[in-house]
């Protein structure tokens, strides 16, 4: 049975499960020369859906335009990294780009974006034969994916941001 991708267009598609069609992701990776984006249609679609699970779990700015919408976008009250207010029916291109990048990560290694972390991932010491790894207390338990973080700049809430207002 073929995996069906239903694209959110900004109108609140009832059964939407992605922000980009497989053809969009294909074109994105072709344009960048990413030859690792390869496989049959279902393999790619499954990677896109796993990437969507990762993206849907992010802490987005603004508010969902309608609580009945299947996905977290479109949203209202979002100002991007360049201080432009996004339309309430907009799916930002940077979000689509982040999806394309996340899908590639999931295609190459399924589950990379949602690893199981035992004990919170705060390994103090790990020893295998003569190889030894010791992490500092409080070391992040997860891997940072720079290109995804870059694409999502301005769309996510930050836990360390400070708003300054000129009066």
C-alpha positions in Angstrom: 0.0 0.0 0.0 1.4 3.4 -1.0 2.0 6.1 1.6 -0.2 9.1 1.0 1.2 12.6 1.6 -1.4 15.3 2.0 0.1 18.8 1.8 -1.0 21.7 4.0 -1.4 24.7 1.7 -2.1 27.3 4.4 -5.9 26.7 4.2 -6.2 24.2 7.0 -6.3 21.0 5.0 -8.3 18.6 7.2 -6.1 15.5 6.8 -2.8 17.2 6.0 0.3 15.4 7.2 3.1 17.4 5.5 4.2 20.9 4.5 5.8 19.7 1.2 4.9 17.1 -1.5 7.5 14.4 -2.3 8.1 16.2 -5.6 9.0 19.4 -3.8 11.5 17.5 -1.6 12.9 15.7 -4.6 13.4 19.1 -6.4 15.0 20.6 -3.3 17.6 17.9 -3.1 18.2 17.7 -6.8 18.9 21.4 -6.9 21.5 21.0 -4.1 23.0 17.9 -5.6 22.1 15.7 -2.7 22.5 12.3 -4.3 21.8 10.6 -0.9 18.1 11.6 -1.4 17.4 8.3 -3.2 14.9 5.4 -2.9 11.5 4.4 -3.9 8.4 6.7 -3.3 7.3 4.9 -0.1 10.8 5.1 1.5 11.0 8.8 0.7 7.4 9.4 1.9 8.1 7.6 5.2 11.2 9.8 5.7 9.1 12.9 5.1 6.5 11.8 7.7 9.2 11.0 10.3 10.7 14.5 9.6 7.2 16.0 10.1 6.9 14.3 13.5 10.1 16.0 14.5 9.0 19.4 13.2 5.5 19.2 14.7 7.1 18.8 18.1 8.9 22.1 18.0 8.0 25.1 20.2 6.6 27.5 17.5 6.0 31.2 17.9 2.5 32.5 17.5 -0.7 30.5 17.7 -2.3 27.9 15.4 -4.7 29.7 13.1 -7.4 27.2 13.9 -7.4 24.6 16.6 -9.1 22.2 14.2 -6.2 22.2 11.7 -4.3 19.0 11.5 -0.8 20.5 11.7 0.9 23.3 13.7 1.0 25.6 10.7 -0.5 28.0 9.5 -0.1 30.2 12.5 -1.0 33.8 13.5 1.2 36.3 15.4 4.5 35.1 13.9 7.2 37.7 13.1 10.1 36.1 11.2 13.9 36.6 11.7 13.8 39.7 9.5 10.9 41.3 11.5 8.2 40.6 8.8 4.9 39.4 10.1 3.8 36.2 8.4 0.4 35.9 6.9 -2.0 33.7 8.8 -2.3 31.4 5.8 1.4 31.2 5.1 3.6 28.1 5.2 7.1 29.7 5.4 9.6 28.6 2.7 12.2 28.2 5.5 9.8 25.7 7.2 9.6 23.7 3.9 13.4 23.8 3.6 13.8 22.5 7.1 11.4 19.7 6.3 13.4 18.8 3.2 16.6 18.7 5.3 15.0 16.7 8.1 13.6 14.2 5.6 17.1 13.6 4.2 18.4 13.0 7.7 15.6 10.5 8.3 16.1 8.8 4.9 19.8 8.2 5.6 19.2 7.0 9.2 15.6 6.4 10.3 15.0 7.6 13.8 17.9 10.0 14.0 15.6 13.0 14.8 13.8 11.1 17.6 16.5 9.1 19.4 15.6 7.2 22.6 17.8 8.8 25.3 18.2 6.7 28.4 18.7 8.6 31.7 18.1 11.9 29.8 21.2 11.4 27.8 23.5 12.9 30.5 26.2 10.3 30.2 28.9 10.9 32.8 31.2 8.1 31.5 31.1 5.5 28.8 33.8 2.9 28.4 34.2 0.4 25.7 37.4 -1.7 25.9 40.1 1.0 25.7 37.9 3.8 24.3 36.5 6.0 26.9 34.1 9.0 26.6 33.2 11.2 29.5 30.7 14.1 29.1 30.6 17.2 31.3 27.7 17.5 33.7 24.8 19.1 32.0 26.0 18.3 28.5 23.2 18.4 26.0 21.7 15.0 25.4 20.8 15.5 21.8 22.5 16.3 18.5 22.1 19.7 17.0 21.3 19.8 13.3 22.7 23.2 12.2 21.0 23.4 8.8 17.6 22.7 10.3 18.2 25.2 13.1 19.3 27.8 10.5 16.1 27.4 8.5 13.9 27.6 11.6 15.5 30.8 12.9 12.8 33.3 13.8 10.0 30.7 13.8 10.7 29.0 17.1 10.3 30.4 20.6 13.5 30.7 22.4 13.9 29.8 26.1 16.7 32.4 26.5 15.4 35.3 24.5 14.9 38.8 25.9 12.6 41.3 24.3 13.8 44.9 24.3 11.5 47.8 23.4 12.7 51.2 22.5 10.7 54.0 24.2 
